[in-house]
Amino acid sequence: MRRARTAAIVYVLAALAAFCGLGFLVGTAYIWAAGRYGSMAAALGFGIGFLLIAGLILLVYKISAGTQARYRTQRRNADLKAIGITAALAMLPTLLKGKGSLGAILGPAIALAAYAIYRENTKPGPDDPDAGGTK
């Protein structure tokens, strides 16, 4: 715990020094631009530049957030499917011991097969040429 605290303090101090260095570099760039183009043009250029950087950061965040949301949805669906299969396999021995075991197993199995056929025939896949999408 002591080493982690010491490492955290060192990293915070290094980050603080890096931010100070970046501040001085930005100040130096402003002084150079003000000397070359004038203080009004330099201030306007720096303001527009920082606004563009902020917009770019937000754009990248929005794009990555959408990608992560799709990944989480796919992962959640896969997890739910795995849980369902595991629950069905866990119930199999109990169903096989009962008196109406064949009907108890075949009924849901036929329903699942029918549902899978229905989903396959109603949802066009990404490779389906009739889907209307482009690759």
C-alpha positions as CSV (number, residue, x, y, z in Angstrom):
1,M,0.0,0.0,0.0
2,R,2.9,2.3,0.8
3,R,4.5,1.8,-2.6
4,A,1.3,2.4,-4.4
5,R,0.8,5.7,-2.5
6,T,4.4,6.8,-3.2
7,A,3.9,5.9,-6.9
8,A,0.7,7.8,-7.1
9,I,2.3,10.9,-5.6
10,V,5.2,10.6,-8.0
11,Y,2.9,10.3,-11.0
12,V,0.8,13.3,-9.8
13,L,3.9,15.4,-9.5
14,A,5.2,14.3,-12.9
15,A,1.8,15.1,-14.5
16,L,1.7,18.5,-12.8
17,A,5.2,19.3,-14.1
18,A,4.2,18.1,-17.6
19,F,1.1,20.4,-17.6
20,C,3.3,23.3,-16.5
21,G,5.7,22.5,-19.3
22,L,2.8,22.4,-21.8
23,G,1.5,25.7,-20.5
24,F,4.9,27.3,-21.1
25,L,5.1,25.8,-24.6
26,V,1.6,27.2,-25.4
27,G,2.7,30.6,-24.0
28,T,5.9,30.5,-26.1
29,A,3.9,29.6,-29.2
30,Y,1.5,32.5,-28.5
31,I,4.4,35.0,-28.0
32,W,6.0,33.8,-31.2
33,A,2.7,34.0,-33.2
34,A,1.9,37.4,-31.6
35,G,5.3,38.7,-32.7
36,R,4.9,37.4,-36.2
37,Y,1.1,38.0,-36.9
38,G,0.1,40.4,-34.2
39,S,-1.6,39.8,-30.8
40,M,-5.2,39.9,-32.1
41,A,-4.6,37.4,-34.9
42,A,-2.6,35.1,-32.5
43,A,-5.3,35.2,-29.9
44,L,-7.9,34.5,-32.5
45,G,-5.9,31.6,-34.0
46,F,-5.2,30.0,-30.6
47,G,-8.9,30.3,-29.6
48,I,-10.1,28.7,-32.8
49,G,-7.4,26.0,-32.6
50,F,-8.4,25.0,-29.0
51,L,-12.1,25.0,-30.0
52,L,-11.3,22.7,-32.9
53,I,-9.3,20.4,-30.6
54,A,-12.2,20.3,-28.1
55,G,-14.7,19.5,-31.0
56,L,-12.4,16.7,-32.2
57,I,-12.1,15.2,-28.8
58,L,-15.9,15.2,-28.4
59,L,-16.4,13.7,-31.9
60,V,-14.0,10.8,-31.1
61,Y,-15.7,10.2,-27.8
62,K,-19.1,10.0,-29.4
63,I,-17.9,7.6,-32.0
64,S,-16.2,5.4,-29.5
65,A,-19.2,5.5,-27.1
66,G,-21.5,4.2,-29.8
67,T,-19.1,1.4,-30.6
68,Q,-18.8,0.5,-27.0
69,A,-22.6,0.5,-26.5
70,R,-23.0,-1.9,-29.5
71,Y,-20.2,-4.2,-28.1
72,R,-21.9,-4.2,-24.6
73,T,-25.3,-5.1,-26.2
74,Q,-23.7,-8.0,-28.2
75,R,-21.9,-9.2,-25.1
76,R,-25.0,-9.0,-23.0
77,N,-27.0,-11.0,-25.6
78,A,-24.2,-13.6,-25.7
79,D,-24.2,-13.9,-21.9
80,L,-27.9,-14.3,-21.7
81,K,-27.8,-17.0,-24.4
82,A,-25.1,-18.8,-22.5
83,I,-27.1,-18.5,-19.2
84,G,-30.2,-19.9,-20.9
85,I,-28.3,-22.8,-22.4
86,T,-26.7,-23.5,-19.0
87,A,-30.1,-23.4,-17.3
88,A,-31.6,-25.8,-19.8
89,L,-28.7,-28.2,-19.4
90,A,-29.0,-28.0,-15.6
91,M,-32.7,-28.9,-15.8
92,L,-32.2,-31.8,-18.3
93,P,-31.5,-34.5,-15.7
94,T,-34.6,-33.4,-13.7
95,L,-36.8,-33.5,-16.7
96,L,-35.5,-36.9,-17.7
97,K,-36.5,-38.4,-14.3
98,G,-40.1,-37.3,-14.5
99,K,-43.0,-39.4,-15.9
100,G,-43.8,-37.1,-18.9
101,S,-40.1,-36.6,-19.6
102,L,-40.2,-37.1,-23.4
103,G,-43.0,-34.6,-23.9
104,A,-41.4,-32.1,-21.4
105,I,-38.3,-32.2,-23.5
106,L,-39.6,-32.4,-27.0
107,G,-42.2,-29.6,-26.6
108,P,-39.8,-26.8,-25.7
109,A,-37.2,-28.2,-28.2
110,I,-39.7,-28.1,-31.0
111,A,-40.8,-24.6,-30.0
112,L,-37.1,-23.4,-29.9
113,A,-36.5,-24.9,-33.4
114,A,-39.6,-23.3,-34.8
115,Y,-38.6,-19.9,-33.3
116,A,-35.1,-20.3,-34.7
117,I,-36.6,-21.0,-38.2
118,Y,-38.9,-18.0,-37.9
119,R,-36.0,-15.7,-36.9
120,E,-33.9,-17.0,-39.7
121,N,-36.6,-16.3,-42.3
122,T,-37.6,-12.9,-41.0
123,K,-34.3,-11.2,-40.4
124,P,-32.1,-10.6,-43.4
125,G,-28.4,-11.4,-42.7
126,P,-25.5,-9.0,-43.5
127,D,-24.6,-11.3,-46.5
128,D,-28.1,-11.4,-47.9
129,P,-28.1,-9.7,-51.4
130,D,-31.9,-8.9,-51.0
131,A,-31.3,-7.1,-47.7
132,G,-30.8,-3.8,-49.5
133,G,-27.7,-2.9,-47.6
134,T,-24.2,-2.3,-49.0
135,K,-21.0,-3.8,-48.0
